[in-house]
């Protein structure tokens, strides 16, 4: 663990972040929402670098929810443009830093070129041994669980699975995050206190921290503050404190 991590305290293995507040950041400055999203992309870069330096193993970012498709077409187009640009400009850089890139969510609504960029980034970085970066795109927690249930039902219908053998571990293995540990810490910026259909199953015992900062202003200092708050918690997982 790095000296920086020692100063912060015990660093969570897996941190998940709901990146909220881009629109409010822009509105407060009289700027279009696209300017907030652009600044939010800068915050992603800062947070990635800080997570690597602090020794975080898994970082999952809620970039675009399944409900976000209902936003105005112009804003969706801006977000898709940012996603496309980020994948084109950052994948090679992250690969050199040994970051493994994964995307969870429903890819069927993305354009063919974005799907190709996602697949290329995942393939290029699949063997990397550094930070595991997961982007939740076109993602919904209920959809995640529904897809897992459907997959289990199909296996049972095919005679490949005894329904009586289905337990929590098996359900978890069929989620999009099936080979990842559950988040230890979930951060939501902008001080909104809800999880908005994000990692519903996975966050059963996750510590929640609601940061009073808009996402474009988030960086290493705020990440360390959230980790410090995490270290003040007594994680009992339903048991009685010792």
C-alpha positions as a Markdown table, in Angstrom:
| # | Residue | x | y | z |
|---|---|---|---|---|
| 1 | Unk | 0.0 | 0.0 | 0.0 |
| 2 | Unk | 1.3 | 3.5 | -0.9 |
| 3 | Unk | 2.3 | 6.2 | 1.7 |
| 4 | Unk | -0.7 | 8.1 | 0.4 |
| 5 | Unk | -3.0 | 5.2 | 1.2 |
| 6 | Unk | -1.5 | 4.9 | 4.7 |
| 7 | Unk | -2.4 | 8.5 | 5.3 |
| 8 | Unk | -6.0 | 7.9 | 4.1 |
| 9 | Unk | -6.6 | 4.7 | 6.2 |
| 10 | Unk | -7.7 | 1.3 | 5.0 |
| 11 | Unk | -8.5 | 1.7 | 1.3 |
| 12 | Unk | -11.6 | -0.1 | 0.1 |
| 13 | Unk | -11.0 | -2.9 | -2.4 |
| 14 | Unk | -14.0 | -1.8 | -4.6 |
| 15 | Unk | -15.3 | 1.8 | -4.8 |
| 16 | Unk | -18.4 | 2.6 | -6.8 |
| 17 | Unk | -19.3 | 6.2 | -7.7 |
| 18 | Unk | -22.6 | 7.8 | -8.9 |
| 19 | Unk | -21.2 | 10.8 | -10.8 |
| 20 | Unk | -23.9 | 13.4 | -10.2 |
| 21 | Unk | -24.1 | 17.1 | -10.6 |
| 22 | Unk | -22.8 | 17.9 | -14.0 |
| 23 | Unk | -25.9 | 19.8 | -15.0 |
| 24 | Unk | -26.1 | 21.8 | -11.8 |
| 25 | Unk | -22.4 | 22.7 | -12.1 |
| 26 | Unk | -23.0 | 24.1 | -15.6 |
| 27 | Unk | -26.3 | 25.9 | -14.7 |
| 28 | Unk | -24.6 | 27.6 | -11.7 |
| 29 | Unk | -22.1 | 29.1 | -14.2 |
| 30 | Unk | -24.6 | 30.0 | -16.9 |
| 31 | Unk | -23.2 | 27.3 | -19.2 |
| 32 | Unk | -24.9 | 24.6 | -21.3 |
| 33 | Unk | -25.2 | 21.2 | -19.7 |
| 34 | Unk | -22.7 | 19.9 | -22.2 |
| 35 | Unk | -20.0 | 22.0 | -20.5 |
| 36 | Unk | -20.8 | 20.3 | -17.2 |
| 37 | Unk | -20.5 | 16.8 | -18.8 |
| 38 | Unk | -17.2 | 17.8 | -20.4 |
| 39 | Unk | -15.8 | 19.0 | -17.0 |
| 40 | Unk | -17.2 | 15.7 | -15.5 |
| 41 | Unk | -15.0 | 13.8 | -17.9 |
| 42 | Unk | -12.0 | 15.7 | -16.4 |
| 43 | Unk | -13.1 | 14.6 | -13.0 |
| 44 | Unk | -13.1 | 11.0 | -14.2 |
| 45 | Unk | -9.5 | 11.3 | -15.2 |
| 46 | Unk | -8.5 | 12.8 | -11.8 |
| 47 | Unk | -10.5 | 10.1 | -9.9 |
| 48 | Unk | -8.9 | 7.3 | -11.9 |
| 49 | Unk | -5.4 | 8.6 | -11.2 |
| 50 | Unk | -6.1 | 9.0 | -7.5 |
| 51 | Unk | -7.6 | 5.6 | -7.3 |
| 52 | Unk | -4.5 | 4.0 | -8.8 |
| 53 | Unk | -2.2 | 6.0 | -6.5 |
| 54 | Unk | -4.2 | 5.0 | -3.4 |
| 55 | Unk | -4.3 | 1.3 | -4.3 |
| 56 | Unk | -8.0 | 0.8 | -5.1 |
| 57 | Unk | -8.4 | -2.5 | -6.9 |
| 58 | Unk | -11.9 | -2.0 | -8.5 |
| 59 | Unk | -13.5 | 1.3 | -9.5 |
| 60 | Unk | -17.0 | 1.2 | -10.9 |
| 61 | Unk | -18.4 | 4.5 | -12.4 |
| 62 | Unk | -22.1 | 5.0 | -13.1 |
| 63 | Unk | -21.7 | 6.9 | -16.4 |
| 64 | Unk | -25.1 | 6.5 | -18.1 |
| 65 | Unk | -28.2 | 4.9 | -16.7 |
| 66 | Unk | -30.9 | 3.0 | -18.6 |
| 67 | Unk | -33.2 | 5.9 | -17.7 |
| 68 | Unk | -30.9 | 8.5 | -19.1 |
| 69 | Unk | -32.0 | 7.5 | -22.6 |
| 70 | Unk | -35.2 | 9.5 | -21.8 |
| 71 | Unk | -33.2 | 12.8 | -21.6 |
| 72 | Unk | -33.5 | 15.3 | -24.5 |
| 73 | Unk | -32.0 | 14.0 | -27.8 |
| 74 | Unk | -29.4 | 16.8 | -27.9 |
| 75 | Unk | -28.1 | 15.9 | -24.4 |
| 76 | Unk | -28.0 | 12.2 | -25.2 |
| 77 | Unk | -26.0 | 13.0 | -28.4 |
| 78 | Unk | -23.6 | 15.1 | -26.4 |
| 79 | Unk | -23.1 | 12.3 | -23.9 |
| 80 | Unk | -22.5 | 9.7 | -26.7 |
| 81 | Unk | -20.0 | 12.1 | -28.3 |
| 82 | Unk | -18.1 | 12.3 | -25.0 |
| 83 | Unk | -18.2 | 8.6 | -24.6 |
| 84 | Unk | -16.9 | 8.1 | -28.1 |
| 85 | Unk | -14.1 | 10.7 | -27.6 |
| 86 | Unk | -13.1 | 9.2 | -24.3 |
| 87 | Unk | -12.8 | 5.7 | -25.6 |
| 88 | Unk | -10.8 | 6.9 | -28.6 |
| 89 | Unk | -8.4 | 9.1 | -26.7 |
| 90 | Unk | -7.9 | 7.3 | -23.4 |
| 91 | Unk | -8.0 | 3.6 | -24.0 |
| 92 | Unk | -4.3 | 3.4 | -25.1 |
| 93 | Unk | -3.2 | 5.6 | -22.2 |
| 94 | Unk | -5.1 | 3.4 | -19.7 |
| 95 | Unk | -3.7 | 0.3 | -21.3 |
| 96 | Unk | -0.1 | 1.5 | -20.8 |
| 97 | Unk | -1.0 | 2.0 | -17.1 |
| 98 | Unk | -2.2 | -1.6 | -16.9 |
| 99 | Unk | -5.9 | -0.5 | -16.3 |
| 100 | Unk | -8.4 | -3.1 | -17.2 |
| 101 | Unk | -11.5 | -1.6 | -18.8 |
| 102 | Unk | -14.9 | -3.3 | -18.7 |
| 103 | Unk | -18.4 | -2.0 | -19.5 |
| 104 | Unk | -21.6 | -3.4 | -17.9 |
| 105 | Unk | -25.1 | -2.6 | -19.1 |
| 106 | Unk | -27.3 | -3.0 | -22.2 |
| 107 | Unk | -25.2 | -2.3 | -25.3 |
| 108 | Unk | -28.1 | -2.8 | -27.8 |
| 109 | Unk | -29.0 | 0.9 | -27.8 |
| 110 | Unk | -25.5 | 2.2 | -28.6 |
| 111 | Unk | -24.4 | 2.9 | -32.1 |
| 112 | Unk | -22.3 | 0.3 | -33.8 |
| 113 | Unk | -19.1 | 2.4 | -33.7 |
| 114 | Unk | -19.4 | 2.9 | -29.9 |
| 115 | Unk | -20.0 | -0.9 | -29.4 |
| 116 | Unk | -16.9 | -1.5 | -31.4 |
| 117 | Unk | -14.9 | 0.9 | -29.4 |
| 118 | Unk | -16.1 | -0.7 | -26.1 |
| 119 | Unk | -15.3 | -4.2 | -27.4 |
| 120 | Unk | -11.8 | -3.0 | -28.6 |
| 121 | Unk | -11.1 | -1.4 | -25.2 |
| 122 | Unk | -12.1 | -4.5 | -23.3 |
| 123 | Unk | -10.1 | -6.8 | -25.6 |
| 124 | Unk | -7.0 | -4.6 | -25.5 |
| 125 | Unk | -6.9 | -4.4 | -21.7 |
| 126 | Unk | -8.3 | -7.8 | -20.8 |
| 127 | Unk | -5.0 | -9.2 | -19.5 |
| 128 | Unk | -4.0 | -6.0 | -17.5 |
| 129 | Unk | -3.2 | -6.4 | -13.9 |
| 130 | Unk | -3.7 | -2.9 | -12.5 |
| 131 | Unk | -6.9 | -1.1 | -11.5 |
| 132 | Unk | -10.1 | -2.7 | -12.7 |
| 133 | Unk | -12.2 | 0.1 | -14.2 |
| 134 | Unk | -15.8 | -0.7 | -14.9 |
| 135 | Unk | -18.1 | 1.7 | -16.6 |
| 136 | Unk | -21.8 | 1.2 | -16.1 |
| 137 | Unk | -23.4 | 2.4 | -19.3 |
| 138 | Unk | -27.0 | 2.0 | -20.3 |
| 139 | Unk | -27.1 | 0.2 | -16.9 |
| 140 | Unk | -30.0 | -0.4 | -14.5 |
| 141 | Unk | -29.8 | -2.5 | -11.3 |
| 142 | Unk | -33.3 | -4.0 | -11.8 |
| 143 | Unk | -32.4 | -4.8 | -15.4 |
| 144 | Unk | -29.2 | -6.5 | -14.2 |
| 145 | Unk | -31.1 | -8.7 | -11.8 |
| 146 | Unk | -33.8 | -9.4 | -14.4 |
| 147 | Unk | -31.2 | -10.6 | -16.9 |
| 148 | Unk | -29.7 | -12.9 | -14.3 |
| 149 | Unk | -33.1 | -14.3 | -13.4 |
| 150 | Unk | -33.8 | -14.9 | -17.1 |
| 151 | Unk | -30.5 | -16.6 | -17.6 |
| 152 | Unk | -31.2 | -18.9 | -14.7 |
| 153 | Unk | -34.7 | -19.7 | -15.9 |
| 154 | Unk | -33.4 | -20.6 | -19.3 |
| 155 | Unk | -30.9 | -22.9 | -17.8 |
| 156 | Unk | -33.6 | -24.6 | -15.7 |
| 157 | Unk | -35.9 | -24.9 | -18.7 |
| 158 | Unk | -33.1 | -26.6 | -20.7 |
| 159 | Unk | -32.6 | -29.1 | -17.8 |
| 160 | Unk | -29.1 | -27.7 | -17.2 |
| 161 | Unk | -30.0 | -26.4 | -13.7 |
| 162 | Unk | -32.0 | -27.7 | -10.8 |
| 163 | Unk | -34.1 | -24.8 | -9.5 |
| 164 | Unk | -33.6 | -26.0 | -5.9 |
| 165 | Unk | -29.8 | -25.3 | -6.3 |
| 166 | Unk | -30.3 | -21.6 | -7.0 |
| 167 | Unk | -28.8 | -19.6 | -4.1 |
| 168 | Unk | -27.5 | -16.1 | -3.6 |
| 169 | Unk | -24.0 | -17.0 | -4.9 |
| 170 | Unk | -25.4 | -18.4 | -8.1 |
| 171 | Unk | -27.6 | -15.4 | -8.7 |
| 172 | Unk | -24.6 | -13.1 | -8.1 |
| 173 | Unk | -22.5 | -15.1 | -10.6 |
| 174 | Unk | -25.1 | -14.3 | -13.3 |
| 175 | Unk | -25.0 | -10.6 | -12.8 |
| 176 | Unk | -23.0 | -8.4 | -15.1 |
| 177 | Unk | -20.5 | -8.0 | -12.2 |
| 178 | Unk | -20.4 | -11.8 | -11.6 |
| 179 | Unk | -16.6 | -12.0 | -11.3 |
| 180 | Unk | -16.1 | -8.8 | -9.2 |
| 181 | Unk | -16.3 | -8.3 | -5.5 |
| 182 | Unk | -19.2 | -6.3 | -4.2 |
| 183 | Unk | -18.5 | -2.6 | -3.6 |
| 184 | Unk | -17.2 | -1.7 | -0.1 |
| 185 | Unk | -17.9 | 2.0 | -0.6 |
| 186 | Unk | -20.5 | 3.7 | -2.8 |
| 187 | Unk | -20.0 | 7.4 | -3.3 |
| 188 | Unk | -22.7 | 9.7 | -4.7 |
| 189 | Unk | -21.8 | 13.3 | -5.4 |
| 190 | Unk | -24.0 | 16.4 | -5.3 |
| 191 | Unk | -25.4 | 15.3 | -1.9 |
| 192 | Unk | -28.4 | 13.6 | -3.4 |
| 193 | Unk | -29.1 | 10.7 | -1.1 |
| 194 | Unk | -30.4 | 7.8 | -3.2 |
| 195 | Unk | -28.7 | 5.1 | -5.3 |
| 196 | Unk | -30.9 | 5.5 | -8.4 |
| 197 | Unk | -31.1 | 1.9 | -9.6 |
| 198 | Unk | -27.3 | 1.3 | -9.4 |
| 199 | Unk | -25.9 | -2.0 | -8.3 |
| 200 | Unk | -29.0 | -2.9 | -6.2 |
| 201 | Unk | -28.0 | -6.5 | -5.5 |
| 202 | Unk | -24.3 | -5.8 | -5.1 |
| 203 | Unk | -24.7 | -2.9 | -2.6 |
| 204 | Unk | -26.6 | -4.9 | 0.0 |
| 205 | Unk | -23.9 | -4.2 | 2.6 |
| 206 | Unk | -22.0 | -1.4 | 1.0 |
| 207 | Unk | -21.2 | 1.7 | 3.0 |
| 208 | Unk | -22.9 | 4.8 | 1.4 |
| 209 | Unk | -21.3 | 8.2 | 1.5 |
| 210 | Unk | -23.1 | 11.2 | 0.0 |
| 211 | Unk | -20.6 | 13.9 | -0.9 |
| 212 | Unk | -21.6 | 17.5 | -0.9 |
| 213 | Unk | -19.7 | 18.3 | -4.0 |
| 214 | Unk | -20.8 | 18.4 | -7.7 |
| 215 | Unk | -19.0 | 15.8 | -9.8 |
| 216 | Unk | -17.0 | 18.2 | -12.0 |
| 217 | Unk | -15.3 | 19.5 | -8.7 |
| 218 | Unk | -14.5 | 16.0 | -7.5 |
| 219 | Unk | -10.9 | 14.8 | -7.3 |
| 220 | Unk | -8.3 | 13.2 | -5.0 |
| 221 | Unk | -9.1 | 15.4 | -2.0 |
| 222 | Unk | -12.8 | 14.5 | -2.1 |
| 223 | Unk | -12.0 | 10.8 | -2.7 |
| 224 | Unk | -9.7 | 10.7 | 0.3 |
| 225 | Unk | -12.4 | 12.4 | 2.4 |
| 226 | Unk | -14.9 | 9.7 | 1.4 |
| 227 | Unk | -12.4 | 7.0 | 2.2 |
| 228 | Unk | -11.8 | 8.6 | 5.6 |
| 229 | Unk | -15.6 | 8.5 | 6.3 |
| 230 | Unk | -15.6 | 4.9 | 5.2 |
| 231 | Unk | -12.9 | 4.2 | 7.8 |
| 232 | Unk | -15.1 | 5.7 | 10.5 |
| 233 | Unk | -17.8 | 3.1 | 9.9 |
| 234 | Unk | -18.2 | -0.1 | 11.8 |
| 235 | Unk | -19.0 | -2.7 | 9.2 |
| 236 | Unk | -20.8 | -5.6 | 10.8 |
| 237 | Unk | -22.7 | -7.2 | 7.9 |
| 238 | Unk | -25.7 | -7.8 | 10.1 |
| 239 | Unk | -23.8 | -9.2 | 13.0 |
| 240 | Unk | -23.4 | -7.8 | 16.5 |
| 241 | Unk | -20.4 | -5.5 | 17.1 |
| 242 | Unk | -17.6 | -7.3 | 18.9 |
